[in-house]
Amino acid sequence: KTYPGFDEDLYITAEAEAFVKWHAGQLSWSQATREDRIQLDGDLSLARAFPTWNARSKFAHIMPVSRTATSHAG
């Protein structure tokens, strides 16, 4: 491959845990960016569109089971 010669349009810096939790639906995009756990630097329209580029996990709507609930299950 050869370098196409263009500068990057958007830089994403993220804590791996925060990115995974956002993808899994355990952390909101607004909270992750407000707390600087996910940071975007570059074209504002691309930064605003970025959350729509990654499909959320199809399991994101399922909340984790607490340990106390599993310990009573037997």
N, C-alpha and C positions, 0 to 999 in steps of 0.2 A: 504494500500500500504506500501511497505517497501522500504527503501532507497537502491538503487542498489550498492552504495559504490564507484561510479566513480565521479571524479571531473568534473566540468563544462568545456566544451571545448571552449565555446565562451560566452562572456558577452556582452550584448547590453545595452547601456545607451542612452536614447533619451528624448528630449523634446516631450511631447505628440503632440503638435501642429506641430512640424517639421515632426514627423512620419506620421501623418495624411496627411499633405500637400504633402509629398513624395508619399504616397500611392495614393493620388488623382491626381498626376501629376502636382501639383502646385509648387513643389520644386524638383530640380534635386538631385540625390544621391550624386554626386560629391560636390555640393554646401552644402548640409546638413552635410556631413562628413568633408569638408574643414573648415566649420564654427564651428565644434564640436557640432553641434546640435544633431547629431547622432554619437555615438562613439562605436566602436567595439574593444574588447580586447580579444585576444586569438589566436588560430591557424590561421595563415595568409590565408591558403587555404579556411578555413571556412568563414573567414571575407570577402574574395573576393566573395565567392559564396552566401553569405547572401541575397543580393538584389534580387537574382533570386528565393528565397524560397517563397516570398510573391507575389501573383498575384496582379498586379496593378489593381485598380478599372477599371471596363469596361467603366466608364465614364471619365477616366483620360484625354482623348483626347479633351474633351469639355471644352472650356474656360468659366469662370464665366461671367455672364452678368453684365455690369456696372450699377450702380444706375441711371446714366443719361439716359441710353438707356431704362430702365424700366419706368422712370417717363414720358417719351414722348409717351409711348405706350398707355396711356390713362387709 
